Structures are given as structure tokens and as C-alpha cells.
Amino acid sequence: MSAQFEYKPLSNRGRRRRSLRRLWRDAAGVSVIEFSLIALPFLVLLYGTFEAGFVYWASQELEHAAGYAARLVRTGQVQAANLDQAGLTAQVCSQTAVLVGCTTKLRLDVRSGKTLGDITPPAPLNGSGGLKDAAEFTFSPGAANDVVLVSTFYDWPPLLKPSGYILRAATVVRNEPF
């Protein structure tokens, strides 16, 4: 005996329910969805790590540049070669790698006095909050036995941010009796 079955088409509601159950049990696209949820926070964290690393590297390089400039002033090499601010900036920039556009973005301020109390630290920002032009900084390497403050400023351009950070490094030395 054969049983006869009658074919009844499912209603739209039944079809939707069946397809939702099938979709809920199907694990084919789970990896793509999980990756899309995790990708943005991961990329933001990765960007932040790179940015912080580059800023630290640039700060260390700027510290080295300030020390190098102070050494040239202290030993009298700047005075003997009659270097001006642009010449000393070029000397300093030859020692850097990560400071992109160093000769145009680096600001160098050299102030001297008989004592440290005679020296006023520079104010690197102009009225609008940007870094001053190179001509607005002081360049006075001093004479023998003078105290010298060498300050360097660099306008660091971040990777994705339109405005940059002002990196600063300074070194105080006493000139040798050259």
C-alpha cells in the first residue's frame, strides 16, 4: 500500500523561519563577520603603537641633535668656522634620519650668558600657536667659558592627524676655554 502524500507549499512565514534556522546553523561566513568586528579596533591600536614609536624615536633623535649642536658650540667649532644658525642647523640635520625635512622644520635656538641666570629660555610658539620661523630664534654661541643653552624644536607631522606635535629638546653646556 502506498501512502499518498499531498504536497502543501509552505507559507512565506514558514519559508522565512526555515531559512533563518538554516542560516543560524550555517558557520560558513562566521570568520568574515568576526574579522570585521575585530579589524577596526586592531588597526586603531596598531596605528597608535606605530605613532607612539615614531614620536619616541623622533624625540630621541632630537635629543641627540641638541647634544650634537651643544658639543659643536662648547668646543668652539661653531665659533671657529663662523657658522650661522642655518649652517649649524645643516650640521645637526646631517646627523638625523627620522626627522623628515629637517633643514626646513628644525628650529635651533642658541643663547649664551656668563651664568645660567642670565639666559631666558625661548618661547617657540607664535601668536597663533604654531612654531615660529627660524629667523625669530636667537643665535648667540657665546665666547670662552660662557654658559650656553641650545634648544631644538621640530614640528612633527603625525601619520593621520592634520596638525602636528612640537617636539622639544634642550641642553645646557659651559663653553671650553678655546
Secondary structure by P-SEA (a helix, b strand, c coil): cbbbbbbbbbcaaaaaaaaaaaaaacccaaaaaaaaacaaaaaaaaaaaaaaaaaaaaaaaaaaaaaaaaaaaaacccccccccaaaaaaaaaaaccccccccccbbbbbbbccccccbbbbbcccccccccccccbbbbbccccbbbbbbbbbbcccccccbbbbbbbbbbbbbccc
